[in-house]
Amino acid sequence: MSVHLDLHALQTLPPSNINRDDLGSPKTATYGGVRRARVSSQSWKRAMREKFTTAGLVPAEDLAVRTRHGIGLLATSLCTLRPGLGKEAAAEIAEKVLTQATGASTDTAATRRKTTVTSAPPTKEILFLGHRQIDRLAALAAEGADDITAFLKTRTNATALTEAVRSADAVDIALFGRMIAAGDDLNVDAAVQVAHALAVHRTPVEADFFSAVDDLAHDTGAGMIGQREFTAPTLYRYASLTGPDLATNLTAYAGAMTVQTVTAAVVRVFAESLPSGSVTSYAHQTRPTVLIATVTGTPLSHAAAFETPVETAAGGYLPAAAARLAEHASALSAAYGDPAAVSWILTTDPRASEPLHALATRTATIGELADTAAAELAARTTTARAAA
């Protein structure tokens, strides 16, 4: 039996454009036959990864970096270990080490675009590497820096290089997985699934006409004019974390965090992260009005509760959305759910979310909800792994 932590949220945004398409318009989706605001899972996962750092929930050395500038990072670390190497020599060594370790190739067409870390070229592929992985690769590069070509031809050294780069020694790699097309053996299956956030109601995309005034001009005309688009949706958000998968992915992790502490961090960043698109124009920072955490053996999204869009005559979507969510969650749980599932709810509007109170234990703070749900998931994960 598997064990999952399901996270559900209802979150209202003011006028905003937090996730744009290729034309700069807010992303949308047709669901239930009507157009809805949408925020892609990739956008929100990146915001969650960034929140680990900005909120101090995960030590920096326990995280990874996703970049085409891995050669530059490796060269910088190598220069620290071998100060006598010049930047150019370090970059050449780092390029040989990283391309052999990952199968990535140097983007020769972009070599004139220098990185911010060294004069090393980027790779064609985006690599997702833990900081400890980079340090291990740098240690091997430093050891063989005098003749890196001969060093890498030795089977023992080549094996050590492969082991260093295969390691998933980073919390965010353990959670969100890793896919590197150039090296299948480097891939890691994600322990977390994040759905596209979707408005619970039909969502018009509105246009904002703006102008800028020239402070030094004496005429009455605008210095420039422009237009941007925005939406103002109430979103349903869903994510699911599989406890045994997380525990397996953390096997190679050398830090101090556990399944429980990592899970608590995930709950926090799910609730507190927000994509930052156009934030200086809209200052759209909000938190979920409703947050539900459920530990269960059967992960279930409740997006189908809103297949028929919420419509209200008096305005305000949240009370109707909470009632719709409660009705759907109860019916789905009765028909398909896990009788042993336990849930907790955090809400900043108890009256609007009253229909949901019968489904979950009330909590007063995000810390209480995160710690309680994480402890339950960790305990059940330990039991499930022992039974397996």
C-alpha positions in Angstrom: 0.0 0.0 0.0 1.3 3.4 -0.9 1.0 6.6 1.2 0.2 10.1 -0.2 -0.2 13.6 1.1 -2.8 15.4 -1.0 -2.8 19.2 -0.9 -5.9 21.2 -2.0 -6.2 25.0 -2.0 -8.7 27.7 -3.0 -6.8 30.9 -3.7 -8.0 34.2 -5.0 -5.8 36.5 -7.0 -6.3 40.2 -7.7 -5.8 41.5 -11.2 -2.6 39.8 -12.3 -0.7 38.0 -15.0 1.5 35.5 -13.0 2.0 33.0 -15.9 2.2 34.3 -19.5 2.0 32.5 -22.8 4.2 33.2 -25.8 2.3 36.3 -26.6 2.4 37.7 -23.1 -1.2 37.0 -22.4 -2.3 35.2 -19.2 -2.4 31.4 -19.7 -5.9 29.9 -20.0 -7.6 26.6 -20.5 -11.0 25.5 -21.7 -12.6 23.3 -19.0 -16.2 22.4 -18.8 -16.7 24.2 -22.1 -15.7 27.6 -20.8 -12.4 29.6 -20.7 -10.6 29.6 -17.4 -7.5 31.2 -16.0 -4.7 28.7 -15.7 -1.3 28.7 -14.0 1.0 25.9 -15.3 2.4 23.3 -12.9 6.0 24.1 -14.1 5.6 27.7 -13.2 4.3 26.9 -9.7 6.9 24.2 -9.1 9.7 26.7 -9.9 8.1 29.1 -7.4 8.0 26.3 -4.8 11.7 25.6 -5.4 12.6 29.2 -5.0 10.6 29.5 -1.8 12.7 26.7 -0.2 15.6 29.2 -0.3 13.9 32.5 0.3 12.0 31.1 3.3 15.0 29.3 4.7 13.2 26.0 4.8 16.0 24.0 3.2 19.7 24.7 3.5 21.3 25.9 0.3 23.7 23.0 0.2 20.8 20.6 0.2 19.3 22.0 -3.0 20.1 21.8 -6.7 20.4 24.3 -9.5 18.9 23.9 -13.0 21.0 25.6 -15.5 22.9 25.5 -18.8 25.9 26.9 -17.0 27.0 23.8 -15.1 30.5 24.0 -16.7 30.9 27.5 -15.2 29.7 26.4 -11.8 32.1 23.4 -11.8 35.0 25.6 -13.0 34.3 28.0 -10.1 34.3 25.2 -7.6 37.5 23.8 -9.2 39.3 27.2 -8.9 38.5 27.1 -5.1 40.2 23.7 -4.8 43.1 24.5 -7.1 43.7 28.2 -6.8 46.7 28.0 -9.1 44.6 27.2 -12.1 43.6 30.0 -14.3 40.0 30.5 -15.2 40.4 29.4 -18.7 42.2 26.2 -17.7 39.6 25.5 -15.1 36.9 26.0 -17.7 38.5 23.5 -20.1 38.9 20.9 -17.4 35.3 21.4 -16.1 34.0 21.1 -19.7 35.7 17.7 -20.1 34.5 16.4 -16.7 30.9 17.6 -17.0 30.4 16.5 -20.6 31.8 13.0 -19.9 29.8 12.7 -16.7 26.4 13.8 -18.1 26.6 13.2 -21.8 25.7 16.9 -22.3 27.4 18.8 -25.1 28.8 22.3 -25.3 26.8 24.9 -27.1 29.6 26.1 -29.4 27.3 28.6 -31.0 26.8 30.4 -27.7 30.4 30.4 -26.4 30.6 34.1 -26.8 27.9 34.6 -24.3 29.8 34.2 -21.1 28.3 33.1 -17.8 28.2 35.0 -14.6 30.5 32.5 -12.9 33.4 32.0 -15.3 34.3 32.4 -19.0 33.0 28.8 -19.5 30.5 28.1 -22.3 27.0 26.8 -21.6 25.7 23.4 -22.5 23.0 22.7 -25.0 21.0 20.9 -22.4 19.7 22.3 -19.1 21.1 20.2 -16.3 19.6 19.8 -12.8 22.5 19.2 -10.5 22.8 19.3 -6.7 25.4 21.5 -5.1 27.0 18.5 -3.5 27.2 16.8 -6.9 29.0 19.8 -8.2 31.4 19.7 -5.3 32.1 16.0 -5.8 32.8 16.5 -9.5 35.0 19.4 -8.6 37.0 17.3 -6.2 37.6 14.7 -8.9 38.5 17.4 -11.4 41.0 18.8 -8.9 42.6 15.4 -8.4 43.1 14.9 -12.1 43.7 18.5 -13.2 47.3 18.0 -14.2 46.2 15.6 -17.0 42.5 15.4 -17.0 42.3 13.4 -20.2 44.4 10.6 -18.8 42.7 10.8 -15.4 39.2 10.2 -17.0 40.5 7.3 -19.0 41.2 5.3 -15.8 38.2 3.0 -15.1 38.3 3.7 -11.4 38.1 7.5 -12.0 35.5 7.2 -14.7 33.3 5.1 -12.3 33.7 7.6 -9.5 32.7 10.3 -11.9 29.6 8.4 -12.9 28.6 7.7 -9.3 29.1 11.4 -8.4 26.8 12.7 -11.1 24.1 10.0 -10.7 23.6 10.9 -7.1 20.2 12.5 -6.3 21.8 14.2 -3.3 19.4 17.2 -3.2 16.0 17.7 -1.6 14.4 19.3 -4.7 15.7 16.6 -7.0 14.2 14.0 -4.6 10.9 15.9 -4.7 10.5 17.1 -8.3 12.7 14.5 -10.1 15.1 15.0 -12.9 15.0 14.3 -16.6 18.2 14.7 -18.6 17.8 13.7 -22.2 21.5 13.2 -22.8 21.8 10.6 -20.0 18.8 8.3 -19.1 20.7 6.9 -16.2 20.6 10.3 -14.5 16.9 10.5 -14.5 15.0 10.5 -11.2 11.2 9.9 -10.9 9.4 12.7 -9.1 7.9 12.1 -5.7 5.6 15.2 -6.1 2.9 15.7 -8.6 1.6 19.3 -9.1 -1.5 20.1 -11.1 -2.1 23.1 -13.3 -4.0 25.6 -11.1 -7.4 26.3 -12.7 -10.0 29.0 -12.1 -13.2 27.7 -10.5 -15.3 30.1 -12.7 -15.3 31.3 -16.3 -12.5 33.9 -16.5 -12.5 36.9 -18.9 -9.1 38.1 -20.0 -9.2 41.9 -19.6 -7.0 44.6 -21.1 -5.2 47.3 -19.2 -4.4 50.4 -21.2 -1.6 52.4 -19.6 0.4 55.5 -20.4 3.6 57.0 -19.1 4.2 60.7 -18.6 7.5 62.3 -19.4 8.4 64.2 -16.3 10.4 66.8 -18.2 7.9 67.5 -20.9 5.6 70.5 -20.8 2.9 69.2 -23.1 -0.2 67.3 -22.0 0.4 64.2 -24.1 1.7 60.8 -22.9 5.3 59.9 -23.2 4.3 56.5 -24.3 1.2 54.3 -24.3 0.7 50.5 -24.1 -1.6 47.7 -23.2 -1.2 44.5 -21.2 -3.7 41.7 -20.3 -4.7 40.3 -16.9 -7.2 38.1 -15.1 -8.5 38.1 -11.5 -9.3 34.4 -10.8 -10.2 32.3 -7.8 -8.1 29.2 -8.3 -8.3 25.5 -7.3 -4.8 24.1 -6.8 -3.8 20.5 -6.1 -0.6 18.6 -5.5 0.2 15.1 -4.2 3.4 13.9 -2.5 4.1 10.1 -2.3 5.8 9.2 0.9 7.6 6.0 -0.1 8.9 7.6 -3.3 10.3 10.5 -1.4 11.9 8.1 1.1 13.5 6.2 -1.8 14.7 9.3 -3.5 16.3 10.5 -0.3 18.4 7.4 0.0 21.4 9.2 -1.6 20.8 12.4 0.3 23.6 13.3 2.7 21.9 16.1 4.5 20.1 16.2 7.9 16.5 16.6 6.7 14.1 13.6 7.0 10.9 12.6 5.2 9.0 14.4 7.9 10.9 17.7 7.7 11.0 17.7 3.9 7.2 17.1 3.8 6.6 19.9 6.2 8.7 22.2 4.0 6.6 21.1 0.9 3.4 22.0 2.7 4.8 25.4 3.5 6.0 26.2 0.0 2.8 24.9 -1.6 0.9 27.4 0.5 3.3 30.3 0.5 4.8 30.3 -3.0 3.5 32.3 -5.9 4.8 32.8 -9.4 6.2 36.3 -9.7 5.2 37.1 -13.3 4.5 40.9 -13.6 4.6 41.2 -9.8 5.9 44.8 -10.0 2.9 45.8 -12.1 0.2 44.0 -10.0 1.6 43.3 -6.5 -0.5 40.2 -6.6 0.8 38.5 -3.4 -1.9 36.4 -1.7 -2.2 33.2 0.3 -4.8 30.4 0.0 -8.0 31.2 1.8 -8.6 27.5 2.1 -5.8 24.9 2.5 -6.5 21.2 3.0 -4.0 18.5 3.7 -5.0 14.8 3.5 -2.9 11.8 4.2 -4.3 8.9 2.3 -3.6 5.7 0.4 -5.6 7.0 -2.6 -4.6 10.3 -4.1 -7.6 12.2 -5.5 -7.8 15.6 -7.2 -11.1 17.5 -6.7 -10.8 19.5 -9.9 -14.0 17.8 -11.2 -15.9 19.7 -8.6 -15.6 22.8 -10.9 -16.2 21.2 -14.3 -19.4 23.2 -14.1 -18.1 26.7 -13.5 -19.1 28.4 -10.3 -21.7 31.2 -11.0 -22.9 33.6 -8.3 -25.5 36.4 -8.6 -24.2 38.4 -5.6 -20.5 38.2 -6.5 -17.7 36.4 -4.8 -16.8 32.9 -5.8 -15.2 31.5 -2.6 -18.3 30.5 -0.6 -19.8 28.7 -3.5 -16.5 27.1 -4.4 -16.1 25.9 -0.8 -19.5 24.3 -0.8 -18.9 22.7 -4.2 -15.6 21.4 -3.0 -17.1 19.9 0.1 -19.9 18.2 -1.8 -17.6 16.7 -4.3 -14.9 15.6 -1.8 -17.5 13.8 0.3 -19.0 12.0 -2.6 -15.6 11.1 -4.1 -14.3 9.8 -0.8 -17.4 7.7 -0.2 -17.2 6.1 -3.6 -13.5 5.7 -4.2 -11.6 7.0 -1.2 -9.5 5.6 1.6 -11.5 5.0 4.9 -8.3 5.6 6.9 -7.6 9.0 5.3 -7.2 11.9 7.7 -7.4 15.6 6.8 -6.6 19.0 8.3 -7.8 22.4 7.2 -6.5 25.9 7.5 -8.7 28.8 6.5 -8.6 32.6 6.8 -12.4 32.8 6.2 -14.2 30.3 8.4 -17.7 31.4 7.4 -17.1 31.0 3.7 -15.4 27.7 4.1 -17.9 26.3 6.7 -19.1 23.4 4.5 -15.5 22.0 4.5 -15.2 22.0 8.3 -16.9 18.6 8.7 -14.3 17.0 6.4 -11.1 18.0 8.2 -9.7 18.9 11.6 -9.3 22.7 12.0 -5.8 24.1 12.5 -4.8 27.6 13.5 -1.6 28.2 11.6 0.3 26.9 8.5 3.0 25.6 10.9 0.5 23.5 12.8 -1.0 22.0 9.6 2.4 21.3 8.0 3.9 19.7 11.1 0.8 17.6 11.8 0.4 16.3 8.3 4.1 15.7 7.8 4.3 13.6 11.0 1.4 11.5 9.9 2.8 10.9 6.4 6.2 10.0 7.8 4.8 7.5 10.2 2.6 5.8 7.6 5.5 5.8 5.1 7.7 4.0 7.7 5.0 1.4 8.2 4.4 1.0 4.5 8.1 0.5 3.7 8.5 -2.0 6.6 5.6 -4.0 5.3 7.0 -4.0 1.8 
